[in-house]
Amino acid sequence: MAGMGDNPHADAGDERAPRARLMQEVADQMDAIETDFGDKFEIGRVITIVEVTGPDGDIGIRVRAGQLPWVSLGMLEWAKKSLEAAAG
C-alpha cells in the first residue's frame, strides 16, 4: 500500500499539489484493493485519516468518516488490531 513508510517526507522532491498527492494515494489504494479482491467487490464504509503539515510547520490530523461515530470507532479499533497483528 502506498505511504507505508515512516517518513512522510520521503518524496521530498515531489512538487505535486496536495490534492494530486492525495488522489494518487486513493488511486494506489484502489489498485491494491483490486489486486486483493479481483473485480467482484463492493466498497463499504470509508474512513480517511490524513496528516497535514501547515505552512508554519504545525502538524494536524484530519479524520473524516461518513457513518455513525460508534461505527467509525469500531472500524478504527479493528484497523489498529490488524496493524498490531501484522507487526507481529
N, C-alpha and C positions, 0 to 999 in steps of 0.2 A: 504494500500500500504506500502511496506517496506520503512524504512527510514523516516517515517513521524515525528519522534520526533525531538526536538530542539537540542539534544545533539548528535553530530556526533560521539562522542567517547563513546557512551553508551555501546558498545560492547568492552570495553577496554581490556578484556581478549581474544578477537578474534585475533588469530595468523594467520588467513588465509592471503595468499598473496593478494596484492591489486587486481590482475587480478581475483582471485577466488571470492573476495568480490563483485567486480563489476558484474561479471557474475551471482552471486546469486541475486543481485538486479534486473538484467534483467529477470531472471527466475521468481522471485516473481512478477514482473510487468506483465509478460506473463500470469501467473496464475490468477492474478486479472482481466486481460482483458478477459480471457476465462470464468471466473465466471460471469462477467458483460454482455458479448456478446454471450455466448454459443460457438458453434463450427463453425458457419457460418459467418465469418467476414474476412476482408482483413486488413492488416496493411498498412497504408498510409505513409505519411511523418513522419520522426522521428527526434527529437532533443534530444541530450543528454547534460546535464549540470552536471558537477561533481566538487565537492570541493576537492582539492588536498592539503594535508599538506606535505611539503618537509621535508627532514631530519634536516634542520636548523630551522624548525618551521614556516617558511613562508607559507602562505595560498594563493592558487591561485584558479581560477575558469576556468575550461576547458569547452568550448561550441563547439559542433560540430553539423552542420546541413547540410544535403545533398540536399538543394534546394536553390532557388534564395533568396538573402538576404531579400527582402521585404516580401516573403512568411514566412521566419523564424520569422521576426519581428511581423507579424500578428499572427502567432501561439503563440508566447510568450505573446503578448498582450492579446489574448483570454485566455491563461492559467492563467495569472495574474488576470483577471476579474473573472474567475471561482473560483480561490482560495479566492479572496475577498468575493465573494457571499457565498461561503461555510462557511467562517469565520463569516458571518452574521454581 
